[in-house]
Amino acid sequence: MTEAHKPTGNALQLTLATGAFAVCFAIFGSVSAMMPIIKKNLHLDPVQVSVALALPVLLGSLGRIPLGMMADRFGGRVVFSAVMACSIVPAVFMGWLSSYSQLLTFGFLIGIALASFSVGVSFVSRWYPPERQGTALGIYGAGNIGQSLAAFGAPVVAAAWGFRWGFWLFGILTLVWLLFFIAKAENPVGTRPKSFADTIAPLKEKKSWVLSLYYFLTFGGFVAMSVYLPTLLTDVFRLTPQNAGLRTAGFVVLATTLRPVGGKLADRLGGNRILYFVFPLTAAMALLLAAPPHMITFTIGALGMAAAIGLGNGAVFKLVPQFFPNTVGSVTGLVGAAGGLGGFFPPLVLGIIRKETGTFSAGFVLLAAFALFCLLVLWLSGRSESRERESQVERMAA
């Protein structure tokens, strides 16, 4: 981008991208929100439920890599429009769900809505200067609120209007926003398509994989908890789907609200400093969730984890444009894919652990251990970066 076209920010484009991500996330979230009803209708066991919840996350994870590259090469406007259009189709078919094979097929295809994340990061980051990208991307990431909308709204709408409207309502909302997006969205002036070699070059950098590890925990934890909480709460605490959806919505709202806060704090203090707080807090909250099931300790653990991973999500995506300013979409695709896979495996593991042991505790202990491992990597990475800076200073002095 030339000196004359340096980004200064654009509230309209940020709003358009955030809304697009929100409606896509609502489509994705409708599957987990409706799962207690689907489980009852199709007579599914815990492992079948876990597979059905994990499959959309699989496509939503791996799809972020090519979509991020496409956004870097061709701009976010056309790619985001295409993703929204493709997300509507499986949402419509989910309304006619009648078998487990259909659930797996249509649920998998709905994962394209989750994959939209990397498109918006590339789109938004080009509109904002580096010193404001943490805040802007934190606001964009607040599109996670679509999960809350689905968690609370889908069971209520299904109870009032019928099963299919638990999916169709969000398909209609996405269609409306798609038309608005096409009419108003623009790519920043001065952006040009990149070569494929330039697009994939940052994926060879060690730092991109370290950021992927951090996002595997923070966003993966968010996705795993938000998709599995409705099932867990109805299974362990015998809540109604509507009550479980309301509590899940609270988890999502808290995590989503703190994501922009994490980005803003990272702008001021640095992303690594925020993560030094996030990782041990996540471990402590996971241990609370692993305690014998009691609604008070479980609620404290869930909300504490929502706060921790919300801050962590914002901090990680301050670091992406900081280290990779010219290929944000590509690195976001990789990092976002890791985060999505972080949401893919836990539901499977929790389902298996629940079936074999009768409790979810061991799964949350594993989560605590992984959070502490991320803390160790953060410390080692910080030491390595400090040595590199010292070496550069010594070379310049010589």
C-alpha positions in Angstrom: 0.0 0.0 0.0 1.4 3.4 -1.0 2.1 6.3 1.4 -0.9 8.1 0.1 -3.1 5.1 0.8 -2.1 4.3 4.4 -5.1 2.9 6.3 -6.8 5.2 8.8 -9.8 3.0 9.7 -13.3 2.7 8.5 -16.2 2.1 10.9 -18.7 1.1 8.2 -16.5 -1.6 6.8 -15.7 -2.9 10.3 -19.4 -3.0 11.0 -20.2 -4.8 7.8 -17.5 -7.5 8.5 -18.5 -7.9 12.1 -22.2 -8.3 11.2 -21.2 -10.8 8.4 -19.2 -12.9 10.9 -22.0 -12.7 13.5 -24.7 -14.1 11.1 -22.3 -16.8 9.9 -21.5 -17.7 13.5 -25.2 -17.8 14.3 -25.7 -20.4 11.5 -22.8 -22.4 12.9 -24.1 -22.1 16.4 -27.6 -23.3 15.6 -26.4 -26.9 15.3 -25.1 -27.0 18.9 -28.1 -25.0 20.2 -30.5 -27.5 18.6 -28.5 -30.6 19.5 -30.5 -31.5 22.7 -33.7 -31.5 20.5 -31.9 -33.4 17.7 -30.5 -35.9 20.2 -33.9 -36.7 21.5 -35.6 -36.9 18.0 -32.9 -39.2 16.5 -32.1 -41.1 19.7 -28.4 -40.4 19.6 -25.8 -41.7 22.1 -23.0 -39.4 23.6 -20.4 -40.4 21.0 -22.8 -39.8 18.1 -23.6 -36.4 19.5 -19.9 -35.6 19.9 -19.2 -36.5 16.2 -22.1 -34.5 15.0 -20.9 -31.4 17.0 -17.3 -31.8 15.9 -17.8 -32.2 12.1 -18.8 -28.6 11.5 -15.8 -27.5 13.4 -13.5 -29.6 11.2 -14.6 -27.8 8.0 -14.7 -24.5 9.8 -11.1 -25.1 10.9 -9.4 -26.4 7.8 -11.5 -24.1 5.5 -9.9 -21.0 7.1 -6.6 -21.7 5.5 -7.7 -21.4 1.8 -10.3 -18.7 2.6 -7.6 -16.6 4.3 -5.4 -17.0 1.3 -8.2 -16.1 -1.1 -9.0 -13.0 0.9 -5.4 -11.9 0.7 -5.3 -12.4 -3.0 -8.7 -11.2 -4.1 -10.0 -9.0 -1.3 -12.5 -9.7 1.4 -15.6 -8.3 -0.3 -16.1 -11.0 -2.9 -14.9 -13.9 -0.7 -17.0 -12.9 2.3 -20.1 -12.6 0.1 -19.5 -16.1 -1.3 -19.0 -17.6 2.1 -22.3 -16.1 3.4 -24.2 -17.4 0.3 -22.7 -20.9 0.8 -23.6 -20.9 4.5 -27.3 -20.3 3.8 -27.7 -23.6 1.8 -27.0 -26.2 4.5 -28.9 -24.1 7.1 -32.0 -24.5 4.9 -31.5 -28.3 4.5 -31.0 -28.7 8.3 -34.7 -27.7 8.6 -35.7 -30.9 6.9 -33.4 -33.1 9.0 -34.7 -36.7 9.4 -31.6 -39.0 9.8 -28.2 -39.1 11.4 -26.5 -39.3 8.0 -28.2 -36.1 7.0 -27.1 -34.5 10.3 -23.5 -35.4 9.6 -23.7 -34.2 6.0 -25.5 -30.9 6.5 -23.7 -30.2 9.7 -20.3 -30.6 8.1 -21.3 -28.2 5.3 -22.4 -25.6 7.9 -18.8 -25.5 9.0 -18.1 -23.1 6.1 -19.8 -20.4 8.2 -17.2 -20.9 10.9 -14.4 -20.7 8.4 -15.5 -17.1 7.5 -13.4 -15.8 10.4 -10.1 -15.6 8.4 -11.8 -13.7 5.6 -12.9 -10.9 7.9 -9.5 -10.6 9.7 -7.8 -10.0 6.3 -10.5 -7.6 5.3 -10.6 -5.5 8.5 -6.8 -5.4 9.1 -6.3 -3.7 5.8 -8.5 -0.8 6.8 -6.7 -0.1 10.1 -3.1 1.0 11.0 -1.0 -1.3 13.2 -1.5 0.7 16.4 -5.3 0.2 16.1 -5.5 -3.3 14.7 -5.8 -5.0 18.1 -8.9 -2.9 18.9 -10.4 -3.3 15.4 -9.9 -7.0 15.3 -11.2 -7.4 18.8 -14.4 -5.6 17.7 -14.6 -7.8 14.6 -14.1 -10.9 16.7 -17.1 -9.8 18.8 -19.1 -11.3 15.9 -18.9 -14.4 18.1 -22.0 -13.0 19.6 -23.8 -14.8 16.8 -23.2 -18.0 18.8 -25.0 -16.5 21.7 -27.9 -15.4 19.5 -28.2 -19.0 18.3 -27.7 -20.6 21.7 -30.6 -18.7 23.2 -32.7 -18.0 20.2 -32.8 -21.3 18.3 -34.5 -23.4 21.0 -37.0 -20.7 21.8 -37.9 -20.1 18.1 -38.1 -23.9 17.5 -40.5 -24.2 20.5 -42.7 -21.4 19.2 -42.6 -21.8 15.4 -41.4 -25.4 14.9 -38.1 -27.3 14.6 -37.1 -26.1 11.1 -37.2 -22.4 12.2 -34.4 -23.0 14.7 -32.2 -23.1 11.5 -34.2 -21.1 8.9 -34.3 -17.9 11.0 -30.6 -17.5 10.9 -30.5 -18.4 7.2 -32.9 -15.5 6.5 -30.8 -13.1 8.7 -27.7 -14.1 6.8 -29.4 -13.5 3.4 -30.5 -10.0 4.5 -27.0 -9.1 5.7 -25.5 -10.6 2.5 -27.5 -8.2 0.4 -26.5 -5.3 2.6 -22.9 -6.3 2.5 -22.8 -6.6 -1.3 -24.3 -3.1 -1.6 -21.9 -1.4 0.9 -18.7 -3.3 1.3 -15.5 -2.1 -0.4 -11.9 -3.3 -0.4 -9.3 -0.7 0.7 -7.8 1.4 -2.1 -4.4 0.3 -3.3 -4.7 -3.4 -2.5 -3.5 -5.7 -5.2 -3.8 -9.5 -5.6 -0.7 -11.3 -4.2 1.2 -14.1 -5.8 0.7 -17.6 -4.4 4.3 -17.7 -3.2 3.9 -14.5 -1.3 0.7 -15.7 0.2 2.1 -18.9 1.7 5.5 -17.6 2.7 4.6 -16.7 6.3 3.4 -20.3 6.9 7.1 -21.3 7.0 7.8 -19.0 10.0 8.0 -20.5 13.4 6.1 -17.6 15.0 3.0 -18.4 12.9 2.9 -21.9 14.4 3.4 -20.5 18.0 0.5 -18.2 17.5 -1.5 -21.2 16.2 -0.8 -23.0 19.5 -2.1 -20.1 21.5 -5.3 -19.9 19.4 -5.7 -23.6 19.6 -6.3 -23.1 23.3 -8.2 -19.8 23.4 -10.5 -19.9 20.4 -10.6 -23.7 20.5 -11.7 -23.5 24.1 -14.4 -21.0 23.2 -15.8 -23.2 20.3 -15.6 -26.4 22.3 -17.4 -24.9 25.3 -20.0 -23.1 23.3 -20.9 -26.1 21.2 -20.9 -28.7 24.0 -22.4 -26.7 26.9 -26.0 -27.2 25.8 -25.5 -30.9 25.7 -23.4 -31.0 28.9 -25.9 -28.9 30.9 -28.9 -31.0 29.8 -27.0 -34.2 30.4 -25.3 -33.6 33.8 -27.6 -31.0 35.4 -30.9 -32.0 33.7 -31.7 -28.5 32.5 -34.2 -27.9 29.7 -32.9 -27.0 26.3 -34.1 -23.4 26.8 -32.4 -23.1 30.2 -29.2 -24.7 28.9 -29.3 -22.3 25.9 -29.7 -19.3 28.1 -26.6 -20.3 30.2 -24.6 -21.0 27.1 -25.6 -17.6 25.7 -24.2 -16.1 28.9 -20.9 -17.8 28.4 -20.7 -16.7 24.8 -21.6 -13.1 25.7 -19.0 -12.8 28.4 -16.2 -14.3 26.2 -17.3 -12.1 23.2 -17.5 -8.9 25.3 -14.0 -9.4 26.6 -12.4 -10.1 23.2 -12.3 -6.4 22.2 -11.0 -5.6 25.7 -8.2 -8.1 25.2 -7.4 -6.5 21.8 -7.4 -3.0 23.3 -5.2 -4.1 26.3 -2.8 -5.8 23.8 -2.6 -2.5 21.9 -1.5 -0.7 25.1 0.5 -3.4 27.0 1.4 -6.0 24.3 -0.2 -9.3 23.4 2.3 -11.4 25.3 1.7 -9.7 28.6 -2.0 -10.4 28.3 -1.4 -14.1 27.6 0.8 -14.4 30.7 -2.4 -13.7 32.6 -4.7 -15.7 30.4 -3.0 -19.1 30.4 -2.8 -19.7 34.2 -6.3 -18.4 34.7 -7.6 -20.8 32.0 -5.9 -23.7 33.8 -7.4 -22.7 37.2 -10.9 -22.4 35.7 -10.6 -25.8 33.9 -9.8 -27.4 37.3 -12.9 -25.9 38.8 -14.9 -27.5 35.9 -13.2 -30.8 36.6 -14.5 -30.8 40.3 -17.5 -33.0 41.2 -20.5 -31.5 39.4 -22.1 -28.7 41.4 -23.9 -25.8 39.7 -22.1 -23.1 41.7 -18.5 -24.3 41.1 -19.3 -25.2 37.5 -20.8 -21.7 36.8 -17.8 -20.0 38.3 -15.4 -22.2 36.3 -17.3 -21.6 33.0 -17.7 -17.9 33.4 -14.0 -17.5 34.5 -12.9 -19.5 31.5 -15.1 -17.4 29.3 -13.3 -14.2 30.6 -9.9 -15.7 30.2 -10.3 -17.1 26.7 -12.1 -13.9 25.5 -9.2 -11.8 26.6 -6.8 -14.3 25.0 -8.6 -14.3 21.7 -8.2 -10.5 21.4 -4.5 -10.6 22.4 -3.6 -13.3 19.9 -5.1 -11.4 17.0 -3.2 -8.3 18.0 0.0 -10.3 17.5 -1.0 -11.7 14.0 -0.8 -8.3 12.1 2.1 -7.2 14.3 4.3 -10.0 13.1 2.8 -10.5 9.6 1.4 -7.1 8.5 1.3 -8.0 4.7 -0.1 -11.5 4.8 -2.7 -11.3 7.6 -5.3 -13.4 5.8 -2.9 -16.3 5.2 -1.5 -16.4 8.7 -5.1 -15.9 10.1 -6.1 -18.9 8.0 -3.4 -21.0 9.7 -3.9 -19.6 13.2 -7.7 -19.7 12.8 -7.5 -23.3 11.6 -5.6 -24.3 14.7 -8.2 -22.5 16.8 -11.0 -24.3 15.0 -9.2 -27.7 15.5 -9.0 -26.8 19.1 -12.8 -26.8 19.1 -12.9 -30.0 17.1 -11.1 -32.4 19.4 -12.5 -31.6 22.8 -16.1 -32.5 22.1 -14.9 -35.9 20.8 -12.7 -36.4 23.8 -15.4 -35.3 26.2 -18.0 -37.6 24.6 -15.7 -40.6 24.9 -14.6 -39.8 28.4 -18.2 -39.3 29.5 -19.2 -42.7 27.9 -16.3 -44.6 29.5 -16.1 -43.0 32.9 -19.6 -41.4 33.5 -18.0 -38.0 34.1 -16.3 -35.1 32.1 -13.7 -34.4 34.7 -10.7 -36.0 33.0 -11.3 -33.9 29.9 -11.1 -30.6 31.9 -7.9 -31.8 33.6 -6.3 -32.3 30.2 -7.4 -28.8 29.3 -5.7 -27.4 32.4 -2.5 -29.2 31.5 -2.6 -27.9 28.0 -3.0 -24.3 29.2 0.0 -24.6 31.4 2.0 -26.0 28.4 1.0 -22.9 26.5 2.3 -20.8 29.3 5.7 -22.6 29.1 5.9 -22.1 25.4 5.1 -18.4 25.9 7.9 -18.0 28.4 10.4 -19.9 26.1 9.3 -17.9 23.1 9.7 -14.6 25.0 13.3 -15.6 26.0 14.1 -16.5 22.4 12.8 -13.1 21.1 14.8 -11.2 23.7 18.0 -13.0 22.6 17.3 -12.2 19.0 16.8 -8.5 19.9 20.0 -8.4 21.8 21.9 -10.0 18.9 20.5 -7.4 16.5 21.6 -4.6 18.8 25.1 -6.0 19.1 25.3 -6.4 15.3 24.2 -2.8 14.8 26.7 -1.6 17.4 29.5 -3.5 15.7 
